[in-house]
Amino acid sequence: MIRQLVFCIAILTVCSLVSCNLPLGQPGTPTIGANDIYATVSANLTAEALATSTRPTSKTSQVSIITSTLPARSTGTKVPVLSTLSTLAPRPSATALPCDQATAGHPIDITIPDDTQVKPGESFSKTWRLVNSGTCTWTNSYAVVWFSGEDIGVTREQYFIDQVTPGKSVDVTVDMIAPADAGIYQSNWKLRNPQGNLFGIGPNGGSPFWAKIEVVEESTQTPTSPPSETPTSEIVVSGAASMELNNGLDLDTGELNTGSNDDIKFALLAVNQPQLQPINGAKLVLIGVQEPSEAICKTSALSETAVNLAEMKEGSYLCYYTSQGLHGSLRLTLTSLAENILTLEYLTWETP
C-alpha cells in the first residue's frame, strides 16, 4: 500500500515539474508523455525491489528454487518467480532370496511322527521331507546334522546322496536308538552347508526339525504260556575282513574283490567322507551299537543307499541282504579310517 502511494506521489511531482519548467507548444521541443513517466518510475522501483530481495535474512532454513521469467507490463523487465522443489522418496529394492533356505514338506514327518512310542534301546529310522526354498543347490557337501536336545542318532551327521535343486523336495533319513530309560525325548536337527553354516526351517530359517519319541517300559506281566522260540538259521559264512580303499567283499563267501559277486565296496565320496556302498543288488541298513538278531535283520528296511562312515560310533552294527538273497549282519571297526583301512566282522545266515 505504501509503495503504491509513493508511486502516485512521484508521478504527480514529475508532472508538476514538467508543467512548470517546459514551455508548451514551442516548436522543436520534445513532449514527455505519461508512458515515458511510467517507464522511468517503474524502472527505479524494480531496481529497488531487486536490491531488497538480495539482502540476507535471519531465517536459517533453505529451499531449492527455480527461477522463471514473466514479462513486465510495459518495459520488458523480467521479474524472478520462486517455487519450491519436491523430493521423491526412492522406491525400496526387492529383497533377494537367501542362498541356503529350507521349508517343511507336506508332511514333514514321513516316519516316526511326534510322540511315537518305542521300547528302551529300540532302533528306528526318522525321515523328514524338506524343500529347498533357497537359490543354491544342495550337493553331497551338504549334510543333516544334530543340533541340540537328546543325542540319539547313530551318527551326528548324514550327508546328502543326490543333489537337490531349488524348489525340489527331498526325504532325509537318520538312524536313531531310543534311550534306555522311560520318558519323552526330543532330538533337534539342522542342515549344514559346505562352509559349515547351519540353517533350518521356519520364517527366518533358524528353526530346527526334530524327532520326538516316548520311551515306554515293556510290560512286566508274566505270560500265561512261554513264547515259542524262533529257530535260528545255520550260519553259512562268518569271519573278519580288512578292506582297503575301493576293495569289494563277497558276503556270501567272505572273499575279497570277486567283481560281479561283491556285495559291498569301501569307497571315498569326498575328503573325510568314507562310505560303505552296497553293490550288485545287495542292500544295507544301519542298526546301531546293539547286535541285531536274524529276525531284526530280516524285517529291517534295507536299501541300496550307501552308509556314511564318518562320525559313526565305533562298533556299530549293520544288517545286509546279499546279491544271492541271504541275510546277515556285520560289525564295523573304524579305528583305521585315517589310513583308509576298514576292518569288519560279518556273518551270513543260510536261509533267505
Secondary structure, 3 states (H helix, E strand, C coil): CHHHHHHHHHHHHHHHHHHHHCCCCCCCCCCCCHHHHHHHHHHHHHHHHHHHHCCCCCCCCCCCECCEEEECCCCCCEEEECCECCCCCCCCCCCCCCCCCEEEEEEEECCCCCCEEECCCCEEEEEEEEEECCCCCECCCCEEEEEEECCCECCCEEECCCCECCCCEEEEEEEEECCCCCEEEEEEEEEECCCCCEECECCCCCECEEEEEEECCCCCCCCCCCCCCCCCCCEEEEEEEEEECCCEEECCCCEECCCCCCCEEEEEEECCEEEEEECCCCEEEEEECCCCCHHHHHHCCCECCCEECCCCCCCCEEEEECCCCCEEEEEEECCCHHHCEEEEEEEEECCC
